[in-house]
Every structure is written in structure tokens, then in C-alpha cells.
Amino acid sequence: MLVVSLAFAAVLFASPQEPAVLALRVTPIEFDAGEHGRFPSLSASAQDTLHLCWFAPGTELGTTQLQHSVWRDKTWQPSTSLASGRDWLVNWADFAKYQEDAQGHAVASWQTFSADKRGYGVTRKLRAKVDGPWSAATSLHLDRAGVEHGFVAFAALGAGRFFATWLQSTATGPPTNLRYTILNVDGVPSEEFVLDDLVCDCCSTAAIALPSGEVVVAYRNRSTDEVRDLRVVRGNPADPNSWTAPTAVDKEGWKTQSCPVNGPALANDGNFISLVFYTEGATGMPQVKYLSSKDGGKSFGLPLPIAGGKTCLGRVAVAQLPAGGPAIVAWLEQSESGAHWVACAIPRSGQPSAVVPIAAVTGARADGFLQLAASANTVFAAWTSSNPAPTAVKLARIELK
């Protein structure tokens, strides 16, 4: 079944008269620190610096640790523990996040259950300088009610400020809304604002900062008649009146009564933006689509279908290579024996590459979401290996041949 689905993508990408120019090479990386870990998150803070965080068992039964390692000087540095606790929500789709800016300011977040266990909130720590102390753990959001808060996305704004967006429900369930705030590493509190007052309850959000200081956010909207199409907003976080109205980038018409747990992914090189998302549209046929914007998200080109069929499970990721380079897109494909994380390269013009496998997994929730991030001309992939047990965080390099 995997071969059939990959063949579908190959037909879309190339023909005998127009062979694909790009080709990818995937190289596994030894990463002993990831043993027994799961649900990694990758982010970049500078051209050659990446950050990896993941959940690992603590020293006591039931305790979870948030581990962190940095890619610097062409190697992954020894891991450190950022936090640990016993009341954490360790979720396959809504995992911890870490973001650092070019000056070394940093923010980390994870989820903790409310006292009554009926809801959960986002807990965060801030760091004001490189290798400096972290602040005390506290709530990311002002609301302390026992409802659902999660699916955080960060973007570094510079000068010790971070854009943070998340989903927040009410005591009676939906409507869930999309909120944002600015986090200051000096601890000065900031207001919260609503970007969209009715969104899908459990699809991940994505955010990127542009050279202008504006931020672009992609997320899954929700209408009153349960159409859950992708939306994009853009604005200056310091000016809550600057945000654009939620804009559709594709004619999906995806109507579903349950949350797909399949959010979008964003990456950028300056004002060039790559956006990838999973949809079943009005036909019910699974597809992964790619769009790009050359003007900082003011407009997007036509969607490019890059995978589809019943074996396409989504869970998309994207990384953008700099200096006119291609986007590397990854997603999950089902097979008769399990599933594979797969990837392709999409240039800014011309034919995308053939699809290559990254790793074999089970296809279950325990696999979580693969993560991608670019460092110079290399893209790193991080994912959870759950079969055979125990779990482990695995890494690979994805490079152009």
C-alpha cells in the first residue's frame, strides 16, 4: 500500500519528459540521549543552531522530565533537564515546545492537569540570557479555569519577546478560541487577545515571525455547521488592531463532526513562506497540500497536492532551506505492515523531488508527530520510535543529493 501511495505522489511530481531535478538523502543519527524519550519538538534560533526538546521518564515513578539538547558546532550537545513534574499531560499530539531567539532568550512550555483533573493548562518558563537561570514555572495564560488550553506555537520577536498563540475552550466545551499574547523575558505581563473566536478543538497551530515584525499564524477554523477549513491571519502582535481577518487559502469544504487532530505547518525564509496541511475536503479523500507565499503571507499561490489516498494520514511538517532553497515537507503514510514517515523537496520553481522514506513506525497515536527544522543547508527530522518498546527519540539528517 505504501508503494501505491508513493507512486501517486510521483505521478503528481514528475513525468518521463520532465524528470525531477531534486533528490533527497536521509541519514540516521545516533542519539543515545533520546532513549526512553517521546514526542520531540524542533525549533531554530539561528542559521546553525537548533533546539530539540522531548519528554523523558523522571527519577521517580510517575515523574516526567522535559529534556533539551542544542545543535551547535555541528553536533548535538549533551542534554539537560528543563523541568520535571508528576501532574503533566503527556500527549501524542499536543507536546512541549521550546523557542530561543538569536540573543539567547528562551521560552519553554508544557501542559499540566488542573487540580480537579478535568482540564489542563499550559505551563511556561522563561530565560533572560544564554546559560542563565530559568524563571519559575507559571501559567502561560491568564485563565486558570479547569478547561482545555493547549496546542501552543511560539515565534521569536527579538529583544527578549516571544509571540505565543494557543487554543482555549470554555467550561462547557466549545466554542474553542485562538488566543495570543507577547511573553517578555523580564517578566512584565502582557495582555491576551483573541484571533478567532471559533476554531477546531484539537488541531495544532503554527506561527512564524517575518522580518517586518509581523507574525503569520495558520490554524484550523470551525464554522457553526462543522466545516473545519484552514485559515491564516497576519498582523503585528504589538498592535492588536493590525490583524487581518481569518483568510482561507484553499477551497476545502471539509465538514466533519469530530476534530481531525491534523493541523498545518509553516516555515519561512524571510518573506517567502511555505505552508503545508492535510485535508479531506468536500470529497472525503485524504490529501496533503503545499502552498507558498512570496509576499509575507499577503497572498498564496495555488495549492499543490503532494500526496493523497486512503493511505495518507497527514501529520505534516515543513522546513524551509534558505537562500532560495526548497522546502522539505514530511507526512505519514500508512502501509500494510505499519506506516512510514516520508518526505519530499519542493523547489520555489520547477519539479518537486521524488518521495523518500524517513523511518518506519506503527501508524498509531504513540508515534506522535514528526518534527522538521533547518540548519544552514541541512534539515533535521525528529520523531518517536515506539516499536519495539521502549520508546526513543530518533533523529535523521535530510539533505539534497
C-alpha positions as CSV (number, residue, x, y, z in Angstrom):
1,M,0.0,0.0,0.0
2,L,2.9,2.4,0.7
3,V,4.3,1.8,-2.8
4,V,0.9,2.7,-4.3
5,S,0.6,5.9,-2.4
6,L,4.2,7.0,-3.1
7,A,3.5,6.2,-6.8
8,F,0.6,8.6,-6.6
9,A,2.9,11.3,-5.4
10,A,5.4,10.5,-8.1
11,V,2.8,10.9,-10.8
12,L,2.0,14.4,-9.5
13,F,5.6,15.4,-9.3
14,A,7.2,14.2,-12.5
15,S,6.8,12.6,-15.9
16,P,9.3,10.8,-18.2
17,Q,9.6,14.0,-20.2
18,E,10.2,16.2,-17.1
19,P,12.3,14.2,-14.6
20,A,12.6,15.6,-11.1
21,V,15.7,17.7,-10.6
22,L,15.9,17.5,-6.9
23,A,16.8,14.3,-4.9
24,L,16.9,13.7,-1.2
25,R,19.2,11.7,1.0
26,V,18.2,10.6,4.5
27,T,20.9,9.7,7.0
28,P,20.0,8.4,10.5
29,I,21.9,10.0,13.5
30,E,22.9,8.2,16.7
31,F,21.2,9.9,19.6
32,D,21.6,8.0,22.8
33,A,20.1,10.8,24.9
34,G,16.8,10.1,23.3
35,E,16.4,6.6,24.7
36,H,13.1,6.2,26.6
37,G,12.0,9.6,25.3
38,R,9.0,10.5,23.2
39,F,7.1,13.3,21.4
40,P,10.0,15.6,20.4
41,S,9.8,19.3,19.2
42,L,12.3,21.0,17.0
43,S,12.9,24.7,16.5
44,A,15.6,27.0,15.2
45,S,17.1,30.1,16.8
46,A,19.9,31.0,14.3
47,Q,21.1,29.7,10.9
48,D,23.3,27.0,12.5
49,T,21.5,26.5,15.9
50,L,18.6,24.1,16.5
51,H,16.8,23.1,19.7
52,L,15.3,19.8,20.5
53,C,13.1,19.1,23.5
54,W,11.2,16.0,24.5
55,F,9.5,14.1,27.3
56,A,11.6,11.6,29.3
57,P,10.9,9.5,32.4
58,G,11.9,11.1,35.7
59,T,13.9,9.6,38.5
60,E,10.7,8.8,40.4
61,L,7.8,6.6,39.3
62,G,5.2,8.8,37.5
63,T,7.5,11.8,37.2
64,T,8.2,13.3,33.7
65,Q,11.1,15.4,32.7
66,L,11.4,17.9,29.9
67,Q,14.8,17.3,28.2
68,H,16.6,19.8,25.9
69,S,19.6,19.5,23.5
70,V,21.0,22.1,21.2
71,W,22.6,21.5,17.8
72,R,25.7,23.7,17.9
73,D,29.2,23.5,16.4
74,K,28.0,20.7,14.1
75,T,27.0,18.4,16.9
76,W,24.2,17.7,19.3
77,Q,25.3,18.9,22.7
78,P,24.7,16.9,26.0
79,S,21.1,17.1,27.1
80,T,19.8,18.9,30.1
81,S,16.6,18.8,32.1
82,L,14.5,22.0,31.9
83,A,11.7,20.9,34.3
84,S,10.1,17.8,35.9
85,G,6.7,17.1,37.4
86,R,4.1,14.5,38.3
87,D,0.9,16.2,37.1
88,W,1.8,16.7,33.4
89,L,-0.3,15.9,30.4
90,V,2.0,13.9,28.1
91,N,0.0,13.9,24.9
92,W,0.9,12.5,21.4
93,A,-0.5,15.5,19.5
94,D,0.0,18.4,22.0
95,F,3.6,18.2,23.1
96,A,6.1,20.5,24.8
97,K,7.6,23.5,22.9
98,Y,10.8,25.4,23.1
99,Q,11.9,28.6,21.3
100,E,15.0,30.6,21.6
101,D,16.0,33.9,19.8
102,A,19.3,34.9,18.3
103,Q,20.3,36.7,21.5
104,G,19.8,33.6,23.7
105,H,16.5,34.5,25.3
106,A,14.3,31.4,25.6
107,V,10.8,30.1,26.4
108,A,9.7,26.5,27.1
109,S,6.2,25.2,27.7
110,W,4.4,22.0,28.6
111,Q,0.9,21.1,29.8
112,T,-0.2,20.3,33.4
113,F,-3.5,19.0,34.7
114,S,-5.8,21.3,36.7
115,A,-6.3,20.4,40.3
116,D,-9.6,18.6,39.6
117,K,-8.1,16.8,36.6
118,R,-11.0,17.9,34.4
119,G,-8.9,20.3,32.4
120,Y,-5.3,21.3,31.8
121,G,-3.3,24.4,31.3
122,V,0.0,25.5,29.6
123,T,2.9,26.0,32.0
124,R,5.9,28.0,30.8
125,K,9.4,29.1,31.9
126,L,11.4,32.0,30.5
127,R,15.2,32.5,30.3
128,A,16.7,36.0,30.1
129,K,20.2,35.2,28.9
130,V,22.3,32.4,27.4
131,D,23.1,29.7,30.1
132,G,21.3,31.9,32.6
133,P,18.7,30.7,35.2
134,W,15.2,29.9,34.2
135,S,12.2,31.7,35.7
136,A,9.8,29.9,38.0
137,A,7.2,27.8,36.2
138,T,3.9,29.6,35.8
139,S,0.8,29.6,33.7
140,L,1.2,30.9,30.1
141,H,-2.4,32.2,30.1
142,L,-4.5,34.4,32.4
143,D,-7.4,31.9,32.6
144,R,-6.9,29.4,35.4
145,A,-10.2,27.5,35.0
146,G,-10.2,23.7,34.6
147,V,-10.7,23.8,30.9
148,E,-8.6,22.9,27.9
149,H,-5.6,25.1,27.0
150,G,-3.0,23.8,24.5
151,F,-1.6,23.5,21.0
152,V,0.9,26.3,21.6
153,A,3.0,27.9,18.8
154,F,5.9,30.3,19.5
155,A,7.7,32.8,17.3
156,A,10.7,34.8,18.4
157,L,10.1,38.6,18.1
158,G,13.6,39.7,19.3
159,A,14.6,41.9,22.2
160,G,13.5,39.2,24.7
161,R,9.9,39.0,23.4
162,F,8.1,35.9,22.2
163,F,4.8,35.6,20.4
164,A,2.7,32.8,21.8
165,T,-0.6,31.5,20.5
166,W,-2.8,28.7,21.8
167,L,-6.3,27.2,21.9
168,Q,-8.6,27.7,24.8
169,S,-12.0,26.2,25.5
170,T,-14.7,27.1,28.0
171,A,-16.2,25.2,31.0
172,T,-19.0,23.8,28.8
173,G,-16.7,22.8,25.9
174,P,-16.8,24.5,22.6
175,P,-16.5,27.2,21.4
176,T,-12.8,26.9,21.5
177,N,-11.0,30.1,20.5
178,L,-7.5,31.0,19.3
179,R,-5.6,33.5,21.6
180,Y,-2.3,35.1,21.7
181,T,0.0,37.1,23.9
182,I,3.5,38.5,24.0
183,L,5.8,36.9,26.5
184,N,8.6,39.2,27.9
185,V,11.7,37.5,29.5
186,D,11.8,40.3,32.0
187,G,8.5,39.0,33.4
188,V,6.4,42.1,32.6
189,P,2.9,40.8,31.9
190,S,1.1,41.3,28.6
191,E,-2.5,41.4,27.6
192,E,-4.2,38.5,25.8
193,F,-6.2,38.9,22.6
194,V,-8.5,36.6,20.6
195,L,-7.5,36.0,17.0
196,D,-10.5,33.8,16.2
197,D,-13.4,33.0,18.5
198,L,-14.4,29.6,16.9
199,V,-11.8,27.1,15.9
200,C,-11.2,23.4,15.8
201,D,-10.7,22.0,19.3
202,C,-7.5,19.9,18.9
203,C,-5.6,20.7,15.7
204,S,-2.1,22.1,16.2
205,T,-1.4,25.8,15.4
206,A,1.6,27.2,13.6
207,A,3.3,30.6,13.7
208,I,6.3,32.3,12.1
209,A,7.8,35.8,12.5
210,L,8.6,37.9,9.5
211,P,11.4,40.5,9.0
212,S,8.9,43.3,9.3
213,G,7.9,42.2,12.8
214,E,4.6,40.8,11.7
215,V,3.6,37.3,12.6
216,V,1.7,34.8,10.4
217,V,-0.5,32.2,12.1
218,A,-2.1,29.1,10.5
219,Y,-4.7,27.0,12.2
220,R,-7.9,25.0,11.6
221,N,-11.1,27.1,11.8
222,R,-14.5,25.8,12.7
223,S,-17.9,27.0,11.4
224,T,-21.2,26.6,13.1
225,D,-22.1,23.8,10.7
226,E,-18.8,22.0,11.3
227,V,-16.8,23.0,8.3
228,R,-13.2,22.9,9.5
229,D,-11.1,24.5,6.9
230,L,-7.6,26.0,7.2
231,R,-7.3,29.7,8.0
232,V,-4.4,32.2,8.1
233,V,-4.1,35.5,9.9
234,R,-1.3,38.1,9.8
235,G,-0.5,41.1,12.0
236,N,1.8,43.0,14.3
237,P,1.5,41.4,17.7
238,A,2.2,44.8,19.4
239,D,-0.9,46.2,17.6
240,P,-4.0,44.1,18.2
241,N,-5.9,46.1,15.7
242,S,-3.5,45.2,12.9
243,W,-4.5,41.6,12.4
244,T,-6.2,40.6,9.2
245,A,-9.5,38.8,9.1
246,P,-9.1,34.9,9.1
247,T,-8.5,34.0,5.4
248,A,-9.0,30.7,3.6
249,V,-6.1,29.7,1.4
250,D,-7.9,26.8,-0.3
251,K,-11.4,25.8,-1.2
252,E,-11.7,22.8,1.1
253,G,-15.2,22.5,2.4
254,W,-14.1,19.8,4.9
255,K,-17.2,19.1,7.0
256,T,-16.6,16.7,9.9
257,Q,-18.3,16.2,13.3
258,S,-15.0,15.3,15.0
259,C,-11.7,17.0,15.3
260,P,-9.2,15.7,12.8
261,V,-6.1,16.2,15.1
262,N,-4.3,17.3,11.9
263,G,-3.1,20.9,12.0
264,P,-1.0,22.9,9.5
265,A,2.8,23.6,9.4
266,L,4.6,26.8,8.5
267,A,8.2,27.7,7.7
268,N,9.8,30.7,6.1
269,D,13.0,32.3,4.6
270,G,12.4,36.0,5.1
271,N,9.1,36.8,3.4
272,F,9.0,33.5,1.5
273,I,6.6,31.2,3.3
274,S,5.9,27.5,2.9
275,L,2.6,26.2,4.2
276,V,1.6,22.5,4.3
277,F,-1.6,21.0,5.5
278,Y,-3.8,17.9,5.5
279,T,-7.4,17.9,4.3
280,E,-10.2,15.6,3.2
281,G,-12.1,18.4,1.5
282,A,-15.7,18.0,0.4
283,T,-15.0,14.6,-1.2
284,G,-13.6,12.8,1.9
285,M,-10.4,11.9,0.0
286,P,-7.3,12.5,2.2
287,Q,-4.7,14.8,0.7
288,V,-1.6,16.7,1.8
289,K,-1.2,20.1,0.1
290,Y,1.5,22.6,-0.2
291,L,1.2,26.4,-0.8
292,S,3.8,29.2,-0.9
293,S,3.7,32.9,-0.5
294,K,6.3,35.3,-1.8
295,D,5.0,38.4,-0.1
296,G,5.0,37.5,3.6
297,G,1.6,35.8,3.6
298,K,-0.4,38.6,1.9
299,S,-1.2,36.2,-0.9
300,F,-0.6,32.5,-1.5
301,G,-0.3,30.6,-4.8
302,L,-2.5,27.7,-5.9
303,P,-2.4,24.6,-3.6
304,L,-0.1,21.8,-4.9
305,P,-1.4,18.3,-3.9
306,I,1.7,16.3,-2.9
307,A,0.1,13.1,-1.5
308,G,-3.3,11.5,-1.3
309,G,-5.4,8.4,-1.0
310,K,-6.6,6.3,1.9
311,T,-3.0,5.5,3.0
312,C,-2.2,9.2,3.5
313,L,-2.5,10.0,7.2
314,G,-1.2,13.6,7.3
315,R,0.6,14.8,10.5
316,V,2.5,17.2,8.3
317,A,5.8,19.0,8.9
318,V,7.8,21.5,6.9
319,A,11.3,23.2,7.0
320,Q,12.5,25.9,4.6
321,L,16.0,25.9,3.3
322,P,17.5,29.4,3.0
323,A,18.9,31.4,0.1
324,G,16.3,30.4,-2.5
325,G,16.4,26.7,-1.4
326,P,13.5,24.3,-1.4
327,A,11.0,23.4,1.3
328,I,11.3,19.9,2.8
329,V,7.9,18.5,3.5
330,A,7.1,15.4,5.6
331,W,4.0,13.4,6.4
332,L,2.8,10.0,7.5
333,E,1.9,7.2,5.0
334,Q,0.1,4.0,6.1
335,S,1.3,0.6,4.9
336,E,0.2,-3.0,5.3
337,S,2.8,-3.6,7.9
338,G,2.6,-0.3,9.7
339,A,3.4,3.2,8.5
340,H,6.3,5.4,7.2
341,W,7.3,9.0,7.7
342,V,8.2,10.2,4.2
343,A,9.5,13.4,2.7
344,C,10.0,15.3,-0.5
345,A,11.7,18.6,-1.5
346,I,9.6,21.3,-3.2
347,P,11.6,24.0,-5.0
348,R,10.5,27.5,-5.4
349,S,10.1,26.8,-9.1
350,G,10.4,23.6,-11.0
351,Q,9.6,20.0,-10.2
352,P,9.5,18.6,-6.7
353,S,11.7,15.6,-5.8
354,A,10.7,12.0,-5.6
355,V,9.3,10.9,-2.2
356,V,11.8,9.2,0.1
357,P,11.1,7.3,3.4
358,I,12.5,8.6,6.6
359,A,11.6,5.9,9.1
360,A,9.2,3.0,9.7
361,V,6.7,3.5,12.5
362,T,3.4,1.9,13.7
363,G,1.0,4.5,12.4
364,A,-0.6,4.6,15.9
365,R,-1.0,7.7,18.1
366,A,2.1,6.6,20.0
367,D,4.2,7.7,17.0
368,G,3.2,11.3,17.7
369,F,4.2,14.0,15.1
370,L,7.5,14.1,13.2
371,Q,9.3,17.4,13.5
372,L,11.5,19.2,11.0
373,A,13.8,22.2,11.3
374,A,16.5,23.6,9.0
375,S,20.1,24.4,10.0
376,A,22.0,26.0,7.1
377,N,21.6,23.6,4.2
378,T,20.6,20.6,6.3
379,V,17.2,19.7,7.6
380,F,16.9,17.6,10.7
381,A,14.0,15.3,11.5
382,A,13.0,14.1,14.9
383,W,10.3,11.5,15.8
384,T,9.2,8.9,18.3
385,S,10.1,5.3,17.8
386,S,7.6,3.1,19.8
387,N,8.0,-0.3,18.3
388,P,9.9,-2.2,19.6
389,A,9.4,-0.8,23.1
390,P,10.7,1.1,25.0
391,T,10.1,4.4,23.2
392,A,13.0,6.5,21.9
393,V,13.5,9.9,20.2
394,K,15.2,9.3,16.9
395,L,17.0,11.8,14.6
396,A,18.0,11.9,11.0
397,R,19.5,14.4,8.5
398,I,17.7,15.2,5.3
399,E,19.9,16.7,2.6
400,L,19.8,17.4,-1.1
401,K,22.0,15.0,-3.1
